[in-house]
C-alpha cells in the first residue's frame, strides 16, 4: 500500500482516504487536523493521527473491516498504544462503521462550549474509547450500538439509546471508573462491567437501562434519577447494586413513574450490604419514589437499645393521586438484627410521630418488612 504524511496548516472541507487500487495510509505529522465536514476511510485504508488531535465538524465513516482493539488498531488510529490523543466532534454528523468492524478512539469529546452537535451512530458502528469520553454539549445517540469506555466519563450533555434495551455505553476496565459532569448529564443505556466498580461524583439522570451485570455503582451522596422509561437489571447482590454512604444526608435513588407503572425494585445498599426496597402498586396517575438507605439504627426509636434493627430506609414520594393500593418490601439481613427479632415491629416515623404496624409485617425467616397500604408511606 501507499503511505502519505500530511502536515496541514489549514482545515480541510472534507477528507477521504480512498482504496480503489490499493490500501492507503494517511499519517499526520507536526500539526493537528481539522476537517470541517466529513472524514471518510475507505476499504482497508488507515488514518493515523500520530497522537495529534483531530477536530471533525461533521461525521466519520470507517469502512476498514478491522475489529482489532487499541489506539493503534483499525481504520482510525489515534496514536501509539496508551495514546492521550483527543478526537473532537463539534458539528452534526454520523459515525459509521461497516460489518462487524470497530472504530477506536483514545479520548473522545462530543461538543464544545460554543457548539451543540447531534452525533448519531449508524448501523454496525460499535465504538471503543480507550481512554476518556467527554460529552460537553449536544447529543450522542448510540442508535443501539455499543460504546465501550475504558476510562472515565464526563457528561454535561445527553447520551441517548433506543427504548429497547441493547447497546449503549459499557464501562469496562479493571480499575475504578468515574462518572462526572455538571449534574445535568443524561445517559441512555449504561452498563457497569467493571468488578472494581464505577463511582458517581455528580448527579446523573438515566433514561434507558442501567445494567449492573459486572459491578456496582457507587453514588456517594449524589442523586441518581431514573426516568419514567428507565430500568435496572442485575443480578443483584452486594457486588452488583447501587451503593451509597449509608447516611441520612445521602440523596439516594429517585425513580419517576407513569400512570401505567406497577412497581419497581430499588437494588440499593451500603458497603458490603445489599438492602433492596421493592414496590408494587396500582395507580392511574404517575409519580416518583425516592429511597435512601441508612446503615444505622433509627435515631428516634422507642424500643430498648438491644432490641432494634441497625438499618432503616428513608423514603419519599410525590404524585400518585390515583393510587389505590401499594405493597412495600424492605429487605435486611441477620447481621442487622440486634436483640430478639421476634419482638420487632415494623414502624414509620414521620412528622415526629411513630406509626406502629405491629409484628405481623416482620418475616423473621426471610428478614423482610412488608407493608400493604392504600398509599405510599413516607418517612
WOMOBEL-V204642 format. One record per residue. SS is DSSP state (H for helix, E for strand, - for the rest). OMEGA is omega as a letter, one per 30 degrees, with the letter a starting at -180 (* if undefined). NEAR is the number of other ideal C-beta (glycine too) atoms within 10 Angstrom. Layout:
((SS	OMEGA	NEAR) (SS	OMEGA	NEAR))
This chain:
((-	a	12) (E	l	11) (E	l	11) (E	l	10) (E	a	12) (E	l	16) (-	a	11) (-	l	15) (-	l	7) (-	l	6) (-	l	13) (E	l	16) (-	l	10) (-	l	12) (E	a	21) (E	l	14) (E	a	20) (-	l	14) (-	a	19) (-	a	8) (-	l	9) (-	a	11) (-	a	16) (E	l	20) (E	l	16) (E	a	21) (E	l	16) (E	l	21) (-	l	11) (-	a	11) (-	l	13) (-	a	16) (E	l	22) (E	l	18) (E	a	21) (-	a	15) (-	a	16) (-	l	20) (E	a	25) (E	l	20) (E	a	25) (-	l	18) (-	l	19) (-	a	16) (-	a	23) (E	l	23) (E	l	26) (E	l	21) (-	l	23) (-	l	19) (-	l	18) (-	a	19) (-	a	19) (E	l	22) (E	a	18) (E	a	23) (-	l	22) (-	a	20) (-	l	22) (E	l	26) (E	a	22) (E	a	26) (-	l	18) (-	a	27) (-	a	15) (-	l	18) (-	l	16) (-	a	13) (-	l	13) (-	a	17) (-	a	25) (-	a	16) (-	l	19) (-	a	25) (-	l	28) (E	a	26) (E	a	26) (-	a	31) (-	l	17) (-	l	14) (-	a	11) (-	a	12) (-	l	22) (-	l	14) (-	l	22) (E	l	21) (E	a	23) (E	l	22) (E	a	26) (-	l	23) (-	l	22) (-	l	16) (E	l	20) (E	l	17) (E	a	28) (E	l	19) (-	l	26) (-	l	18) (-	l	9) (-	a	10) (-	a	18) (-	l	23) (E	a	28) (E	l	26) (E	l	28) (-	l	26) (E	l	20) (E	l	27) (E	l	20) (E	l	26) (-	a	24) (-	l	17) (-	a	6) (-	a	7) (-	l	16) (-	a	16) (-	l	24) (E	l	17) (E	a	24) (E	l	19) (E	l	23) (-	l	14) (-	a	10) (-	a	12) (-	l	25) (-	a	19) (E	l	24) (E	l	23) (E	a	23) (-	l	24) (-	a	19) (-	l	20) (E	l	24) (E	l	23) (E	a	24) (-	a	21) (-	l	18) (-	a	20) (E	l	19) (E	a	28) (E	a	18) (-	l	25) (-	l	17) (-	l	17) (-	l	21) (E	l	19) (E	a	28) (E	a	20) (E	a	23) (-	l	19) (-	a	19) (-	l	19) (E	l	24) (E	a	20) (E	l	25) (-	a	17) (-	a	21) (E	l	22) (E	a	25) (E	l	19) (-	l	25) (-	a	15) (-	l	12) (-	a	10) (-	a	16) (-	a	13) (-	a	22) (E	l	23) (E	l	27) (E	l	21) (E	a	26) (-	l	17) (-	l	17) (-	l	9) (-	l	9) (-	l	15) (E	a	21) (E	l	15) (E	l	25) (E	l	17) (E	a	21) (-	a	12) (-	l	12) (-	a	13) (-	l	21) (E	l	20) (E	l	26) (-	l	28) (-	l	29) (E	a	26) (E	l	23) (E	l	24) (-	a	15) (-	a	21) (-	l	13) (-	l	13) (-	l	19) (E	a	24) (E	l	18) (E	l	20) (-	l	15) (-	l	19) (-	l	16) (E	l	24) (E	l	19) (E	a	24) (-	a	21) (-	a	27) (E	l	23) (E	l	22) (E	l	19) (-	a	24) (-	a	12) (-	a	18) (-	a	22) (-	l	25) (E	l	26) (E	a	20) (E	l	25) (E	l	13) (-	a	13) (-	a	19) (-	l	18) (E	a	24) (E	l	19) (E	a	24) (-	a	17) (-	a	14) (-	a	13) (-	l	20) (E	l	17) (E	l	22) (E	a	15) (-	g	13) (-	a	10) (-	l	19) (E	a	13) (-	l	15) (-	a	15) (E	a	21) (-	l	26) (E	a	26) (E	l	23) (E	a	27) (-	a	17) (-	l	17) (-	a	14) (-	a	14) (-	l	10) (-	l	20) (-	l	16) (-	a	24) (E	l	25) (E	l	20) (E	l	23) (E	a	19) (E	l	23) (-	l	11) (-	a	14) (-	a	9) (-	a	18) (-	l	10) (E	a	13) (E	l	20) (E	l	17) (E	a	27) (-	a	25) (E	l	26) (E	l	25) (E	a	20) (-	l	12) (-	a	10) (E	l	18) (E	a	20) (-	a	25) (-	l	22) (E	a	22) (E	a	16) (E	l	21) (E	a	15) (E	l	23) (E	a	15) (E	l	21) (-	a	11) (-	a	12) (-	l	17) (E	l	20) (E	l	17) (E	l	25) (E	a	19) (E	l	24) (E	l	25) (E	a	29) (E	a	22) (-	a	18) (-	l	14) (-	l	16) (-	a	20) (-	a	9) (-	l	8) (-	a	15) (-	a	11) (-	l	16) (-	a	11) (-	l	9) (-	l	8) (-	a	15) (E	l	19) (E	a	23) (-	l	15) (-	l	24) (E	a	25) (E	l	22) (E	a	18) (E	l	21) (E	a	16) (E	l	20) (E	l	14) (E	a	16) (-	a	22) (-	l	11) (-	a	12) (E	l	18) (E	l	11) (E	l	12) (E	l	21) (E	a	14) (E	a	23) (E	l	18) (E	a	23) (E	l	21) (-	l	22) (-	a	13) (H	a	8) (H	l	11) (H	a	19) (E	l	17) (E	a	17) (-	a	15) (-	a	11) (H	a	18) (H	l	9) (H	a	13) (-	l	21) (-	l	15) (E	a	20) (E	l	20) (E	l	15) (E	a	16) (E	a	12) (-	l	7) (-	a	6) (E	l	8) (E	l	14) (E	a	13) (E	l	11) (E	l	17) (E	a	10) (H	a	13) (H	a	9) (H	a	19) (E	l	21) (E	a	13) (-	l	14) (-	a	7) (-	a	11) (-	l	18) (E	l	16) (E	a	22) (E	a	17) (E	l	17) (E	a	12) (E	l	14) (-	l	10) (-	l	12) (-	a	21) (-	l	17) (-	l	14) (-	*	16))
